Amino acid sequence: MHLLYPSIIIGIKIVGIKIVGIKIMTINSSKVLRKGKQVEAMPNKLLEINNLQVSAEGKIILNNLNLTVNQGEVHVIMGPNGAGKSTLGYAVMGHPGFKVNQGNIYFEGENITEEKADVRAKKGIFLSFQNPEELSGITLENFLRTTQSAVTGKSIRIMAFKKELGKTMENLNMDKDYATRYLNVGFSGGEKKKSEILQMLLLNPKLAILDETDSGLDVDAVKIVSKGVETFKNNKNSIVVITHNTKILEYLPVDRVHILQNGTIIKSGDVSLIERVNRYGFREFTPAI
């Protein structure tokens, strides 16, 4: 049995449990010196999606979707329920339940359209799920350590890992006892979302796709999760935030906002689009029939 989990592919066999990580990332522009003058370098494309059509169970969900995320950028995907926002995240991660009918997905210039999820994870793509799964039989600590090893391809020094895990959990205001509990079993909604951010911070992907990370959280929990995302962000990685709610965006430097409706991006712009959505909703952007 294979289960696609937020940042991992878990293959459960009779002989034990095999875990392989998943990551995500983007690229931004930088300044360089040329003949004594400071000029803007061309932005490095981290994620590029061209004319993407995706279906599930024979139903087309995304159609003619185009998106480019450069290194160091924060992009926001907004749209009404059923627009295809989560499907976009699944498609980028390579979820086997979603079929790419046409178009291509490039990551750091490489066509990954046909790559499996574990391969994409190792390349640096991470997906945080809207509804994190519970998994009995493996503790949060063991899960994270095994995932980190699978993604990096390196053996993990247990004591150093425990120290890093403890410090990161403290920063997220998570009780350290959660590390010894089965993954997400009995966790509150807020603790499950913190567990997702914990995975992201420990895996340190190039591209992080956060699917409704702030949904169901109270104000204090949103601030804590936002602080974790802010800690992760630097000029070498990128974030794609999928949301209806704009609370988490108050704590992030947003570069581009995209409105997704009926499976395609119908409007892109700067952060001012968020205020327009808050004020008028998505109807303003719906094409007249």
Buried (B, 14 or more C-beta within 10 A) or exposed (E): EEEBBBBBBBBBEEEEBBBBBBBBBBBBBBEEEEEEEEEEEEBBBBBBBBEBBBBBEEEEBBBEBBBBBBBBBBBBBBBBEEBBBBBBBBBBBBBEEBBBEEBBBBBBEEEBBEBEBBBBBBBBBBBBBBEBBEBEEBBBBBBBBBBBBBBBEEEBEEEEBBEBBBEBBEBBBBEEEBBEBBBBBEBEBBBBBBBBBBBBBBBBBBBBBBBBBBBBBEEEBBBBBBBBBEBBBEEBBBBBBBBBBBBBBEBBEBBBBBBBBBBBBBBBEEBEBBEBBEEEEBEEBBEEE
